[in-house]
Amino acid sequence: MSVSDAVASRRSVRAFLDKSVALDVLTRVMDKARFAPSGCNFQPWEASILTGEPLKALQAKMMASAPQDPPEYDWSGPNISPAHKARLFAVSEDMYGAMGITRENKDARRAFVADNIVSFHAPAVLLCYFPRFMGPPQWSDVGMWLQTIMLLLREEGLDSCPQEYLWQHARLIKDFIGVSDETHIFFCGMAIGYRDAQAPINAFPRERVPLDEQVRFIGF
């Protein structure tokens, strides 16, 4: 698979087949991802990947627990921008529309959001964290590492869904996997598996801002 094909076919998959992911495949992906860009070669990223009974046990604990207070971090900053907030509303409408869930059907919407806890029934979940002393540049490095992983997963015929949603249970997650809350911040989860190509949630069109609204070419 070319890089272009991996980028074009990658999407946040929210319905997975009941098919396990082989350890050797994940090991191959994670080994290659070590070469993601990293400012000053700090390589701030760390992760645990769960499957099987350990994953089910963690998800059961999260389902039985309320979101932590205070939250691990605040991701709501873009809500102050009407333009950025409109993008959130647009993708939400497309997503729920694909499943036939109306705005008035609050119960169905809540049930779908709750599926984040079980990572949309993906067979494997990556949990990403890193030392608290890392600053915004290193957060950017972690993002590049995660994107590298997602593209390498596509090369292997796998799919993923990055999940900031899981920060709501960050301390519970860190306690479960044996990572210190004092020294580490939890960033996100990532559902990993094989997409259900028949599920409407995996097929709705994803709008992107036109290139000329985001990039300027100067001096060409």
Sequence and secondary structure as in RCSB ss.txt:
>XXXX:A:sequence
MSVSDAVASRRSVRAFLDKSVALDVLTRVMDKARFAPSGCNFQPWEASILTGEPLKALQAKMMASAPQDPPEYDW
SGPNISPAHKARLFAVSEDMYGAMGITRENKDARRAFVADNIVSFHAPAVLLCYFPRFMGPPQWSDVGMWLQTIM
LLLREEGLDSCPQEYLWQHARLIKDFIGVSDETHIFFCGMAIGYRDAQAPINAFPRERVPLDEQVRFIGF
>XXXX:A:secstr
  HHHHHHH  B   B S    HHHHHHHHHHHTTS  GGG    EEEEEEHHHHHHHHHHHHTS   SS S   
 GGGG HHHHHHHHHHHHHHHHHTT  TT HHHHHHHHHTTTTGGG SEEEEEEEETT  HHHHHHHHHHHHHHH
HHHHHTT EEEEEGGGGGGHHHHHHHHT  TTTEEEEEEEEEE B TT GGGTS      GGGT      
